Amino acid sequence: MNNEQLKEKIQSIDSTINIVEGKQYLELNVVAENLSKTALMLKNNADLSFDYLICLTGNDLPDAYSVVYHLESTKHNHLVVLKVKADSRENPVLDTVSNIWITADFHEREVYDLIGITFTNHPDMRRIFLDEEDWIGYPLRKDYTDNNIITR
């Protein structure tokens, strides 16, 4: 399926998804409350079969924290980018997709650790790199101040 056919197929299944044609891939923008439903549809629909989450990345945007998911169908050899913004900057929360794509498990923990987005229903939502007990803050947030420097 080329990008135009992929766009038509996705919109025929769910017209609420805002699809933008990026330079290389289609960008699917969804609201936070539809993340799980959309992810399941992208994976389970036989014509789409996005069975592989390549990576996910957390972002600190001027108006929100967001996550970008790069998805591939190894069956059909097509790719899309799924984007979602957390509803709150004070307490950013999104649903986990680790129950849909196992590769999300550690990626979501990394985003939690470095950006501070919590993923509900994640099986092990705790820091993965930084010390759980002593580290304060989230180092990839634009407003982060490093008070954790060890002086010798």
N, CA, C and O atoms as a GROMACS GRO file, in nm:
protein
  608
    1MET      N    1   0.084  -0.118   0.000
    1MET     CA    2   0.000   0.000   0.000
    1MET      C    3   0.089   0.125   0.000
    1MET      O    4   0.182   0.134   0.080
    2ASN      N    5   0.062   0.219  -0.088
    2ASN     CA    6   0.135   0.345  -0.083
    2ASN      C    7   0.071   0.436   0.022
    2ASN      O    8  -0.032   0.400   0.080
    3ASN      N    9   0.130   0.552   0.046
    3ASN     CA   10   0.081   0.640   0.152
    3ASN      C   11  -0.062   0.687   0.128
    3ASN      O   12  -0.139   0.699   0.223
    4GLU      N   13  -0.098   0.713   0.004
    4GLU     CA   14  -0.234   0.758  -0.025
    4GLU      C   15  -0.337   0.649   0.005
    4GLU      O   16  -0.441   0.676   0.065
    5GLN      N   17  -0.307   0.526  -0.035
    5GLN     CA   18  -0.396   0.413  -0.006
    5GLN      C   19  -0.404   0.386   0.144
    5GLN      O   20  -0.511   0.356   0.198
    6LEU      N   21  -0.290   0.398   0.210
    6LEU     CA   22  -0.284   0.379   0.355
    6LEU      C   23  -0.369   0.484   0.426
    6LEU      O   24  -0.443   0.453   0.519
    7LYS      N   25  -0.358   0.608   0.381
    7LYS     CA   26  -0.437   0.718   0.438
    7LYS      C   27  -0.587   0.691   0.420
    7LYS      O   28  -0.665   0.705   0.515
    8GLU      N   29  -0.627   0.652   0.301
    8GLU     CA   30  -0.768   0.624   0.274
    8GLU      C   31  -0.819   0.509   0.360
    8GLU      O   32  -0.931   0.514   0.412
    9LYS      N   33  -0.738   0.404   0.374
    9LYS     CA   34  -0.778   0.288   0.455
    9LYS      C   35  -0.796   0.328   0.601
    9LYS      O   36  -0.896   0.292   0.663
   10ILE      N   37  -0.702   0.401   0.656
   10ILE     CA   38  -0.710   0.440   0.797
   10ILE      C   39  -0.830   0.532   0.820
   10ILE      O   40  -0.902   0.515   0.918
   11GLN      N   41  -0.852   0.628   0.731
   11GLN     CA   42  -0.965   0.718   0.747
   11GLN      C   43  -1.099   0.647   0.730
   11GLN      O   44  -1.199   0.689   0.788
   12SER      N   45  -1.102   0.540   0.650
   12SER     CA   46  -1.227   0.466   0.636
   12SER      C   47  -1.261   0.388   0.764
   12SER      O   48  -1.377   0.359   0.790
   13ILE      N   49  -1.159   0.356   0.842
   13ILE     CA   50  -1.181   0.284   0.968
   13ILE      C   51  -1.212   0.381   1.081
   13ILE      O   52  -1.301   0.357   1.162
   14ASP      N   53  -1.137   0.493   1.085
   14ASP     CA   54  -1.156   0.591   1.193
   14ASP      C   55  -1.134   0.732   1.138
   14ASP      O   56  -1.019   0.774   1.121
   15SER      N   57  -1.241   0.801   1.112
   15SER     CA   58  -1.231   0.935   1.053
   15SER      C   59  -1.188   1.042   1.153
   15SER      O   60  -1.163   1.156   1.114
   16THR      N   61  -1.178   1.007   1.282
   16THR     CA   62  -1.137   1.106   1.382
   16THR      C   63  -0.985   1.124   1.386
   16THR      O   64  -0.937   1.219   1.448
   17ILE      N   65  -0.910   1.036   1.321
   17ILE     CA   66  -0.764   1.047   1.319
   17ILE      C   67  -0.724   1.157   1.221
   17ILE      O   68  -0.762   1.154   1.104
   18ASN      N   69  -0.648   1.254   1.270
   18ASN     CA   70  -0.596   1.361   1.186
   18ASN      C   71  -0.468   1.309   1.119
   18ASN      O   72  -0.369   1.282   1.187
   19ILE      N   73  -0.471   1.295   0.988
   19ILE     CA   74  -0.356   1.241   0.914
   19ILE      C   75  -0.289   1.350   0.834
   19ILE      O   76  -0.353   1.421   0.756
   20VAL      N   77  -0.159   1.364   0.856
   20VAL     CA   78  -0.077   1.462   0.785
   20VAL      C   79   0.027   1.386   0.704
   20VAL      O   80   0.088   1.292   0.754
   21GLU      N   81   0.047   1.427   0.580
   21GLU     CA   82   0.150   1.362   0.500
   21GLU      C   83   0.284   1.428   0.531
   21GLU      O   84   0.310   1.541   0.492
   22GLY      N   85   0.368   1.353   0.603
   22GLY     CA   86   0.501   1.402   0.636
   22GLY      C   87   0.593   1.386   0.517
   22GLY      O   88   0.551   1.343   0.409
   23LYS      N   89   0.720   1.422   0.536
   23LYS     CA   90   0.816   1.414   0.427
   23LYS      C   91   0.838   1.270   0.381
   23LYS      O   92   0.864   1.244   0.263
   24GLN      N   93   0.828   1.177   0.474
   24GLN     CA   94   0.851   1.037   0.440
   24GLN      C   95   0.732   0.947   0.476
   24GLN      O   96   0.695   0.859   0.398
   25TYR      N   97   0.673   0.969   0.594
   25TYR     CA   98   0.567   0.881   0.643
   25TYR      C   99   0.440   0.960   0.669
   25TYR      O  100   0.443   1.083   0.682
   26LEU      N  101   0.329   0.888   0.677
   26LEU     CA  102   0.206   0.950   0.723
   26LEU      C  103   0.217   0.973   0.873
   26LEU      O  104   0.269   0.888   0.945
   27GLU      N  105   0.169   1.087   0.918
   27GLU     CA  106   0.167   1.118   1.061
   27GLU      C  107   0.022   1.114   1.108
   27GLU      O  108  -0.062   1.191   1.062
   28LEU      N  109  -0.004   1.023   1.201
   28LEU     CA  110  -0.139   1.007   1.254
   28LEU      C  111  -0.144   1.076   1.389
   28LEU      O  112  -0.077   1.034   1.483
   29ASN      N  113  -0.223   1.181   1.400
   29ASN     CA  114  -0.237   1.255   1.525
   29ASN      C  115  -0.367   1.215   1.592
   29ASN      O  116  -0.475   1.229   1.534
   30VAL      N  117  -0.356   1.164   1.715
   30VAL     CA  118  -0.475   1.122   1.789
   30VAL      C  119  -0.478   1.191   1.924
   30VAL      O  120  -0.374   1.231   1.977
   31VAL      N  121  -0.597   1.204   1.979
   31VAL     CA  122  -0.610   1.259   2.115
   31VAL      C  123  -0.577   1.148   2.214
   31VAL      O  124  -0.592   1.030   2.184
   32ALA      N  125  -0.533   1.188   2.332
   32ALA     CA  126  -0.487   1.092   2.432
   32ALA      C  127  -0.591   0.985   2.465
   32ALA      O  128  -0.555   0.868   2.481
   33GLU      N  129  -0.716   1.023   2.475
   33GLU     CA  130  -0.819   0.925   2.513
   33GLU      C  131  -0.841   0.817   2.408
   33GLU      O  132  -0.898   0.713   2.438
   34ASN      N  133  -0.795   0.840   2.284
   34ASN     CA  134  -0.812   0.741   2.177
   34ASN      C  135  -0.685   0.661   2.148
   34ASN      O  136  -0.684   0.579   2.056
   35LEU      N  137  -0.580   0.682   2.225
   35LEU     CA  138  -0.452   0.617   2.197
   35LEU      C  139  -0.464   0.465   2.193
   35LEU      O  140  -0.424   0.403   2.094
   36SER      N  141  -0.517   0.404   2.297
   36SER     CA  142  -0.526   0.257   2.303
   36SER      C  143  -0.612   0.201   2.191
   36SER      O  144  -0.574   0.104   2.125
   37LYS      N  145  -0.726   0.263   2.168
   37LYS     CA  146  -0.818   0.217   2.063
   37LYS      C  147  -0.751   0.224   1.926
   37LYS      O  148  -0.762   0.132   1.846
   38THR      N  149  -0.682   0.335   1.900
   38THR     CA  150  -0.615   0.352   1.771
   38THR      C  151  -0.500   0.254   1.755
   38THR      O  152  -0.482   0.195   1.649
   39ALA      N  153  -0.421   0.236   1.861
   39ALA     CA  154  -0.308   0.143   1.856
   39ALA      C  155  -0.356   0.001   1.827
   39ALA      O  156  -0.298  -0.069   1.744
   40LEU      N  157  -0.461  -0.041   1.894
   40LEU     CA  158  -0.517  -0.174   1.870
   40LEU      C  159  -0.567  -0.190   1.726
   40LEU      O  160  -0.545  -0.293   1.663
   41MET      N  161  -0.633  -0.088   1.676
   41MET     CA  162  -0.683  -0.092   1.539
   41MET      C  163  -0.566  -0.102   1.440
   41MET      O  164  -0.572  -0.181   1.346
   42LEU      N  165  -0.461  -0.025   1.462
   42LEU     CA  166  -0.346  -0.028   1.371
   42LEU      C  167  -0.277  -0.164   1.371
   42LEU      O  168  -0.228  -0.209   1.268
   43LYS      N  169  -0.274  -0.227   1.486
   43LYS     CA  170  -0.210  -0.359   1.494
   43LYS      C  171  -0.300  -0.470   1.442
   43LYS      O  172  -0.254  -0.557   1.367
   44ASN      N  173  -0.427  -0.469   1.480
   44ASN     CA  174  -0.515  -0.584   1.454
   44ASN      C  175  -0.587  -0.583   1.320
   44ASN      O  176  -0.634  -0.688   1.276
   45ASN      N  177  -0.596  -0.469   1.253
   45ASN     CA  178  -0.664  -0.467   1.124
   45ASN      C  179  -0.576  -0.541   1.022
   45ASN      O  180  -0.459  -0.507   1.004
   46ALA      N  181  -0.632  -0.640   0.956
   46ALA     CA  182  -0.556  -0.727   0.864
   46ALA      C  183  -0.493  -0.650   0.748
   46ALA      O  184  -0.386  -0.688   0.701
   47ASP      N  185  -0.556  -0.542   0.703
   47ASP     CA  186  -0.500  -0.464   0.592
   47ASP      C  187  -0.386  -0.372   0.637
   47ASP      O  188  -0.306  -0.328   0.555
   48LEU      N  189  -0.380  -0.345   0.767
   48LEU     CA  190  -0.276  -0.256   0.820
   48LEU      C  191  -0.165  -0.336   0.886
   48LEU      O  192  -0.048  -0.323   0.848
   49SER      N  193  -0.198  -0.417   0.983
   49SER     CA  194  -0.104  -0.508   1.052
   49SER      C  195   0.024  -0.441   1.099
   49SER      O  196   0.134  -0.489   1.070
   50PHE      N  197   0.012  -0.330   1.171
   50PHE     CA  198   0.131  -0.267   1.227
   50PHE      C  199   0.175  -0.348   1.349
   50PHE      O  200   0.138  -0.319   1.463
   51ASP      N  201   0.253  -0.448   1.322
   51ASP     CA  202   0.292  -0.546   1.424
   51ASP      C  203   0.422  -0.512   1.496
   51ASP      O  204   0.460  -0.582   1.590
   52TYR      N  205   0.490  -0.408   1.454
   52TYR     CA  206   0.621  -0.377   1.511
   52TYR      C  207   0.630  -0.230   1.550
   52TYR      O  208   0.621  -0.141   1.465
   53LEU      N  209   0.648  -0.205   1.678
   53LEU     CA  210   0.677  -0.071   1.728
   53LEU      C  211   0.828  -0.055   1.721
   53LEU      O  212   0.901  -0.114   1.801
   54ILE      N  213   0.875   0.026   1.627
   54ILE     CA  214   1.019   0.045   1.608
   54ILE      C  215   1.076   0.119   1.728
   54ILE      O  216   1.176   0.077   1.786
   55CYS      N  217   1.013   0.230   1.764
   55CYS     CA  218   1.057   0.307   1.880
   55CYS      C  219   0.946   0.403   1.919
   55CYS      O  220   0.851   0.426   1.845
   56LEU      N  221   0.961   0.458   2.037
   56LEU     CA  222   0.875   0.568   2.079
   56LEU      C  223   0.962   0.670   2.150
   56LEU      O  224   1.059   0.635   2.217
   57THR      N  225   0.926   0.796   2.134
   57THR     CA  226   1.007   0.906   2.184
   57THR      C  227   0.918   1.006   2.256
   57THR      O  228   0.811   1.041   2.206
   58GLY      N  229   0.962   1.054   2.371
   58GLY     CA  230   0.891   1.159   2.442
   58GLY      C  231   0.944   1.295   2.401
   58GLY      O  232   1.064   1.310   2.374
   59ASN      N  233   0.856   1.394   2.396
   59ASN     CA  234   0.894   1.530   2.358
   59ASN      C  235   0.836   1.631   2.455
   59ASN      O  236   0.725   1.614   2.506
   60ASP      N  237   0.912   1.736   2.478
   60ASP     CA  238   0.865   1.850   2.554
   60ASP      C  239   0.837   1.961   2.454
   60ASP      O  240   0.929   2.032   2.412
   61LEU      N  241   0.712   1.976   2.416
   61LEU     CA  242   0.670   2.080   2.322
   61LEU      C  243   0.631   2.205   2.399
   61LEU      O  244   0.609   2.197   2.520
   62PRO      N  245   0.622   2.320   2.334
   62PRO     CA  246   0.585   2.442   2.407
   62PRO      C  247   0.450   2.433   2.478
   62PRO      O  248   0.433   2.492   2.584
   63ASP      N  249   0.354   2.359   2.420
   63ASP     CA  250   0.220   2.355   2.477
   63ASP      C  251   0.184   2.223   2.544
   63ASP      O  252   0.079   2.214   2.608
   64ALA      N  253   0.269   2.121   2.532
   64ALA     CA  254   0.233   1.989   2.586
   64ALA      C  255   0.353   1.895   2.584
   64ALA      O  256   0.453   1.920   2.518
   65TYR      N  257   0.340   1.787   2.660
   65TYR     CA  258   0.433   1.676   2.647
   65TYR      C  259   0.368   1.579   2.550
   65TYR      O  260   0.246   1.559   2.553
   66SER      N  261   0.449   1.518   2.465
   66SER     CA  262   0.393   1.428   2.364
   66SER      C  263   0.480   1.304   2.349
   66SER      O  264   0.594   1.299   2.395
   67VAL      N  265   0.423   1.205   2.282
   67VAL     CA  266   0.496   1.084   2.249
   67VAL      C  267   0.476   1.056   2.101
   67VAL      O  268   0.365   1.071   2.048
   68VAL      N  269   0.584   1.016   2.035
   68VAL     CA  270   0.583   0.982   1.893
   68VAL      C  271   0.618   0.834   1.882
   68VAL      O  272   0.720   0.789   1.933
   69TYR      N  273   0.532   0.760   1.813
   69TYR     CA  274   0.548   0.616   1.794
   69TYR      C  275   0.577   0.588   1.647
   69TYR      O  276   0.500   0.631   1.561
   70HIS      N  277   0.686   0.518   1.616
   70HIS     CA  278   0.715   0.477   1.479
   70HIS      C  279   0.673   0.331   1.465
   70HIS      O  280   0.725   0.243   1.534
   71LEU      N  281   0.579   0.307   1.376
   71LEU     CA  282   0.520   0.174   1.360
   71LEU      C  283   0.547   0.119   1.221
   71LEU      O  284   0.547   0.192   1.122
   72GLU      N  285   0.570  -0.011   1.216
   72GLU     CA  286   0.593  -0.078   1.088
   72GLU      C  287   0.507  -0.202   1.078
   72GLU      O  288   0.482  -0.271   1.176
   73SER      N  289   0.462  -0.229   0.957
   73SER     CA  290   0.398  -0.356   0.926
   73SER      C  291   0.502  -0.442   0.855
   73SER      O  292   0.539  -0.413   0.742
   74THR      N  293   0.549  -0.546   0.922
   74THR     CA  294   0.646  -0.634   0.859
   74THR      C  295   0.578  -0.721   0.753
   74THR      O  296   0.644  -0.773   0.663
   75LYS      N  297   0.448  -0.736   0.765
   75LYS     CA  298   0.371  -0.815   0.668
   75LYS      C  299   0.351  -0.738   0.537
   75LYS      O  300   0.369  -0.793   0.428
   76HIS      N  301   0.313  -0.610   0.549
   76HIS     CA  302   0.280  -0.530   0.431
   76HIS      C  303   0.390  -0.432   0.391
   76HIS      O  304   0.381  -0.368   0.286
   77ASN      N  305   0.492  -0.419   0.474
   77ASN     CA  306   0.606  -0.332   0.446
   77ASN      C  307   0.566  -0.185   0.431
   77ASN      O  308   0.606  -0.119   0.335
   78HIS      N  309   0.486  -0.135   0.526
   78HIS     CA  310   0.458   0.008   0.530
   78HIS      C  311   0.479   0.061   0.672
   78HIS      O  312   0.478  -0.015   0.769
   79LEU      N  313   0.499   0.192   0.681
   79LEU     CA  314   0.531   0.256   0.808
   79LEU      C  315   0.443   0.379   0.828
   79LEU      O  316   0.403   0.445   0.732
   80VAL      N  317   0.415   0.409   0.955
   80VAL     CA  318   0.347   0.534   0.992
   80VAL      C  319   0.408   0.586   1.121
   80VAL      O  320   0.478   0.515   1.193
   81VAL      N  321   0.381   0.711   1.147
   81VAL     CA  322   0.420   0.775   1.272
   81VAL      C  323   0.291   0.813   1.344
   81VAL      O  324   0.207   0.884   1.288
   82LEU      N  325   0.276   0.766   1.466
   82LEU     CA  326   0.160   0.796   1.549
   82LEU      C  327   0.202   0.899   1.654
   82LEU      O  328   0.301   0.880   1.724
   83LYS      N  329   0.126   1.009   1.664
   83LYS     CA  330   0.160   1.115   1.759
   83LYS      C  331   0.043   1.141   1.852
   83LYS      O  332  -0.073   1.143   1.811
   84VAL      N  333   0.077   1.162   1.980
   84VAL     CA  334  -0.026   1.192   2.080
   84VAL      C  335   0.031   1.288   2.184
   84VAL      O  336   0.147   1.278   2.223
   85LYS      N  337  -0.053   1.382   2.226
   85LYS     CA  338  -0.014   1.477   2.331
   85LYS      C  339  -0.084   1.439   2.461
   85LYS      O  340  -0.202   1.403   2.461
   86ALA      N  341  -0.010   1.448   2.572
   86ALA     CA  342  -0.071   1.429   2.703
   86ALA      C  343  -0.164   1.547   2.730
   86ALA      O  344  -0.136   1.659   2.687
   87ASP      N  345  -0.272   1.521   2.801
   87ASP     CA  346  -0.372   1.624   2.827
   87ASP      C  347  -0.325   1.732   2.924
   87ASP      O  348  -0.383   1.841   2.927
   88SER      N  349  -0.222   1.705   3.003
   88SER     CA  350  -0.180   1.798   3.107
   88SER      C  351  -0.028   1.813   3.109
   88SER      O  352   0.045   1.716   3.096
   89ARG      N  353   0.018   1.936   3.127
   89ARG     CA  354   0.162   1.957   3.148
   89ARG      C  355   0.199   1.935   3.295
   89ARG      O  356   0.313   1.899   3.325
   90GLU      N  357   0.105   1.956   3.386
   90GLU     CA  358   0.133   1.940   3.528
   90GLU      C  359   0.143   1.793   3.568
   90GLU      O  360   0.226   1.756   3.652
   91ASN      N  361   0.061   1.709   3.508
   91ASN     CA  362   0.060   1.567   3.538
   91ASN      C  363   0.038   1.489   3.407
   91ASN      O  364  -0.071   1.436   3.384
   92PRO      N  365   0.142   1.480   3.322
   92PRO     CA  366   0.124   1.416   3.193
   92PRO      C  367   0.106   1.264   3.205
   92PRO      O  368   0.190   1.194   3.260
   93VAL      N  369  -0.006   1.216   3.153
   93VAL     CA  370  -0.040   1.074   3.161
   93VAL      C  371  -0.093   1.028   3.026
   93VAL      O  372  -0.174   1.096   2.962
   94LEU      N  373  -0.047   0.911   2.982
   94LEU     CA  374  -0.098   0.846   2.862
   94LEU      C  375  -0.118   0.698   2.893
   94LEU      O  376  -0.058   0.646   2.987
   95ASP      N  377  -0.202   0.632   2.817
   95ASP     CA  378  -0.218   0.488   2.832
   95ASP      C  379  -0.094   0.417   2.780
   95ASP      O  380  -0.030   0.462   2.686
   96THR      N  381  -0.060   0.306   2.843
   96THR     CA  382   0.050   0.225   2.793
   96THR      C  383   0.010   0.156   2.663
   96THR      O  384  -0.108   0.127   2.641
   97VAL      N  385   0.108   0.130   2.579
   97VAL     CA  386   0.085   0.043   2.463
   97VAL      C  387   0.173  -0.082   2.476
   97VAL      O  388   0.187  -0.159   2.380
   98SER      N  389   0.230  -0.102   2.595
   98SER     CA  390   0.316  -0.220   2.616
   98SER      C  391   0.235  -0.350   2.612
   98SER      O  392   0.291  -0.458   2.591
   99ASN      N  393   0.105  -0.340   2.632
   99ASN     CA  394   0.018  -0.457   2.618
   99ASN      C  395  -0.013  -0.487   2.471
   99ASN      O  396  -0.064  -0.594   2.439
  100ILE      N  397   0.018  -0.393   2.383
  100ILE     CA  398  -0.005  -0.410   2.240
  100ILE      C  399   0.126  -0.446   2.168
  100ILE      O  400   0.130  -0.539   2.088
  101TRP      N  401   0.232  -0.370   2.199
  101TRP     CA  402   0.365  -0.398   2.145
  101TRP      C  403   0.461  -0.411   2.262
  101TRP      O  404   0.482  -0.313   2.335
  102ILE      N  405   0.518  -0.527   2.283
  102ILE     CA  406   0.606  -0.552   2.397
  102ILE      C  407   0.728  -0.460   2.398
  102ILE      O  408   0.782  -0.430   2.504
  103THR      N  409   0.770  -0.414   2.280
  103THR     CA  410   0.886  -0.326   2.274
  103THR      C  411   0.862  -0.193   2.345
  103THR      O  412   0.957  -0.122   2.378
  104ALA      N  413   0.736  -0.159   2.370
  104ALA     CA  414   0.705  -0.034   2.439
  104ALA      C  415   0.745  -0.036   2.586
  104ALA      O  416   0.762   0.069   2.646
  105ASP      N  417   0.760  -0.153   2.644
  105ASP     CA  418   0.787  -0.166   2.787
  105ASP      C  419   0.902  -0.077   2.832
  105ASP      O  420   0.882   0.014   2.914
  106PHE      N  421   1.021  -0.101   2.781
  106PHE     CA  422   1.138  -0.023   2.824
  106PHE      C  423   1.137   0.119   2.768
  106PHE      O  424   1.184   0.212   2.833
  107HIS      N  425   1.083   0.136   2.647
  107HIS     CA  426   1.075   0.271   2.588
  107HIS      C  427   0.987   0.363   2.673
  107HIS      O  428   1.022   0.479   2.694
  108GLU      N  429   0.874   0.312   2.721
  108GLU     CA  430   0.787   0.394   2.805
  108GLU      C  431   0.854   0.426   2.938
  108GLU      O  432   0.839   0.536   2.990
  109ARG      N  433   0.927   0.331   2.993
  109ARG     CA  434   1.000   0.359   3.118
  109ARG      C  435   1.106   0.467   3.096
  109ARG      O  436   1.130   0.549   3.184
  110GLU      N  437   1.170   0.466   2.980
  110GLU     CA  438   1.269   0.569   2.948
  110GLU      C  439   1.203   0.706   2.938
  110GLU      O  440   1.255   0.804   2.992
  111VAL      N  441   1.089   0.714   2.870
  111VAL     CA  442   1.017   0.841   2.858
  111VAL      C  443   0.971   0.889   2.995
  111VAL      O  444   0.978   1.009   3.025
  112TYR      N  445   0.924   0.798   3.079
  112TYR     CA  446   0.886   0.834   3.216
  112TYR      C  447   1.007   0.891   3.291
  112TYR      O  448   0.996   0.994   3.358
  113ASP      N  449   1.119   0.823   3.282
  113ASP     CA  450   1.240   0.860   3.354
  113ASP      C  451   1.294   0.996   3.311
  113ASP      O  452   1.337   1.075   3.396
  114LEU      N  453   1.294   1.025   3.182
  114LEU     CA  454   1.361   1.144   3.130
  114LEU      C  455   1.268   1.261   3.102
  114LEU      O  456   1.312   1.376   3.105
  115ILE      N  457   1.140   1.235   3.074
  115ILE     CA  458   1.043   1.342   3.045
  115ILE      C  459   0.938   1.355   3.155
  115ILE      O  460   0.889   1.464   3.183
  116GLY      N  461   0.903   1.242   3.218
  116GLY     CA  462   0.806   1.246   3.327
  116GLY      C  463   0.664   1.214   3.287
  116GLY      O  464   0.571   1.243   3.362
  117ILE      N  465   0.644   1.154   3.171
  117ILE     CA  466   0.510   1.110   3.131
  117ILE      C  467   0.484   0.974   3.195
  117ILE      O  468   0.563   0.881   3.178
  118THR      N  469   0.375   0.963   3.267
  118THR     CA  470   0.336   0.836   3.329
  118THR      C  471   0.246   0.760   3.233
  118THR      O  472   0.158   0.818   3.170
  119PHE      N  473   0.269   0.630   3.222
  119PHE     CA  474   0.188   0.545   3.135
  119PHE      C  475   0.100   0.456   3.221
  119PHE      O  476   0.149   0.366   3.290
  120THR      N  477  -0.030   0.482   3.217
  120THR     CA  478  -0.124   0.405   3.299
  120THR      C  479  -0.128   0.260   3.254
  120THR      O  480  -0.120   0.229   3.135
  121ASN      N  481  -0.143   0.172   3.350
  121ASN     CA  482  -0.150   0.027   3.330
  121ASN      C  483  -0.020  -0.035   3.280
  121ASN      O  484  -0.018  -0.149   3.234
  122HIS      N  485   0.090   0.041   3.288
  122HIS     CA  486   0.220  -0.016   3.253
  122HIS      C  487   0.258  -0.118   3.361
  122HIS      O  488   0.235  -0.092   3.479
  123PRO      N  489   0.316  -0.233   3.324
  123PRO     CA  490   0.343  -0.338   3.424
  123PRO      C  491   0.456  -0.305   3.522
  123PRO      O  492   0.466  -0.370   3.627
  124ASP      N  493   0.541  -0.205   3.492
  124ASP     CA  494   0.654  -0.175   3.580
  124ASP      C  495   0.695  -0.028   3.565
  124ASP      O  496   0.806   0.001   3.521
  125MET      N  497   0.605   0.063   3.600
  125MET     CA  498   0.629   0.205   3.579
  125MET      C  499   0.721   0.262   3.686
  125MET      O  500   0.676   0.311   3.790
  126ARG      N  501   0.851   0.254   3.659
  126ARG     CA  502   0.952   0.312   3.749
  126ARG      C  503   1.069   0.356   3.664
  126ARG      O  504   1.081   0.318   3.547
  127ARG      N  505   1.156   0.436   3.723
  127ARG     CA  506   1.273   0.485   3.650
  127ARG      C  507   1.358   0.369   3.601
  127ARG      O  508   1.365   0.263   3.663
  128ILE      N  509   1.424   0.392   3.487
  128ILE     CA  510   1.506   0.287   3.429
  128ILE      C  511   1.654   0.323   3.429
  128ILE      O  512   1.739   0.234   3.435
  129PHE      N  513   1.688   0.454   3.423
  129PHE     CA  514   1.827   0.498   3.420
  129PHE      C  515   1.869   0.570   3.548
  129PHE      O  516   1.978   0.546   3.600
  130LEU      N  517   1.783   0.656   3.598
  130LEU     CA  518   1.818   0.742   3.710
  130LEU      C  519   1.775   0.679   3.842
  130LEU      O  520   1.683   0.597   3.846
  131ASP      N  521   1.841   0.717   3.948
  131ASP     CA  522   1.815   0.659   4.080
  131ASP      C  523   1.675   0.695   4.128
  131ASP      O  524   1.643   0.812   4.149
  132GLU      N  525   1.594   0.594   4.146
  132GLU     CA  526   1.454   0.609   4.187
  132GLU      C  527   1.440   0.686   4.319
  132GLU      O  528   1.348   0.766   4.336
  133GLU      N  529   1.530   0.661   4.410
  133GLU     CA  530   1.518   0.719   4.544
  133GLU      C  531   1.568   0.863   4.551
  133GLU      O  532   1.510   0.945   4.622
  134ASP      N  533   1.674   0.895   4.477
  134ASP     CA  534   1.742   1.023   4.497
  134ASP      C  535   1.725   1.124   4.385
  134ASP      O  536   1.742   1.244   4.408
  135TRP      N  537   1.692   1.081   4.266
  135TRP     CA  538   1.689   1.174   4.153
  135TRP      C  539   1.562   1.258   4.157
  135TRP      O  540   1.451   1.206   4.175
  136ILE      N  541   1.580   1.388   4.140
  136ILE     CA  542   1.468   1.482   4.140
  136ILE      C  543   1.454   1.541   4.001
  136ILE      O  544   1.551   1.594   3.946
  137GLY      N  545   1.336   1.534   3.945
  137GLY     CA  546   1.310   1.597   3.816
  137GLY      C  547   1.328   1.504   3.698
  137GLY      O  548   1.353   1.384   3.712
  138TYR      N  549   1.313   1.564   3.579
  138TYR     CA  550   1.317   1.490   3.454
  138TYR      C  551   1.410   1.564   3.357
  138TYR      O  552   1.373   1.670   3.306
  139PRO      N  553   1.529   1.512   3.332
  139PRO     CA  554   1.634   1.586   3.264
  139PRO      C  555   1.608   1.629   3.120
  139PRO      O  556   1.679   1.716   3.070
  140LEU      N  557   1.512   1.572   3.051
  140LEU     CA  558   1.485   1.616   2.914
  140LEU      C  559   1.373   1.718   2.904
  140LEU      O  560   1.333   1.757   2.794
  141ARG      N  561   1.322   1.762   3.018
  141ARG     CA  562   1.225   1.872   3.015
  141ARG      C  563   1.302   2.003   2.996
  141ARG      O  564   1.411   2.020   3.050
  142LYS      N  565   1.244   2.093   2.921
  142LYS     CA  566   1.311   2.219   2.892
  142LYS      C  567   1.332   2.306   3.014
  142LYS      O  568   1.423   2.389   3.017
  143ASP      N  569   1.248   2.289   3.116
  143ASP     CA  570   1.261   2.370   3.237
  143ASP      C  571   1.346   2.301   3.345
  143ASP      O  572   1.349   2.348   3.459
  144TYR      N  573   1.413   2.193   3.311
  144TYR     CA  574   1.490   2.115   3.409
  144TYR      C  575   1.616   2.190   3.452
  144TYR      O  576   1.688   2.247   3.370
  145THR      N  577   1.639   2.189   3.581
  145THR     CA  578   1.762   2.242   3.639
  145THR      C  579   1.831   2.128   3.710
  145THR      O  580   1.770   2.059   3.792
  146ASP      N  581   1.958   2.107   3.679
  146ASP     CA  582   2.029   1.992   3.735
  146ASP      C  583   2.084   2.025   3.873
  146ASP      O  584   2.185   2.093   3.888
  147ASN      N  585   2.015   1.974   3.975
  147ASN     CA  586   2.061   1.985   4.113
  147ASN      C  587   2.118   1.853   4.160
  147ASN      O  588   2.145   1.835   4.279
  148ASN      N  589   2.138   1.759   4.068
  148ASN     CA  590   2.181   1.626   4.102
  148ASN      C  591   2.330   1.604   4.074
  148ASN      O  592   2.379   1.491   4.082
  149ILE      N  593   2.403   1.710   4.044
  149ILE     CA  594   2.546   1.698   4.011
  149ILE      C  595   2.622   1.658   4.137
  149ILE      O  596   2.605   1.717   4.244
  150ILE      N  597   2.704   1.558   4.120
  150ILE     CA  598   2.788   1.511   4.231
  150ILE      C  599   2.921   1.583   4.222
  150ILE      O  600   2.988   1.578   4.118
  151THR      N  601   2.959   1.650   4.326
  151THR     CA  602   3.089   1.718   4.328
  151THR      C  603   3.189   1.632   4.404
  151THR      O  604   3.155   1.566   4.502
  152ARG      N  605   3.309   1.634   4.356
  152ARG     CA  606   3.415   1.553   4.420
  152ARG      C  607   3.522   1.642   4.475
  152ARG      O  608   3.619   1.593   4.532
   0.00000   0.00000   0.00000
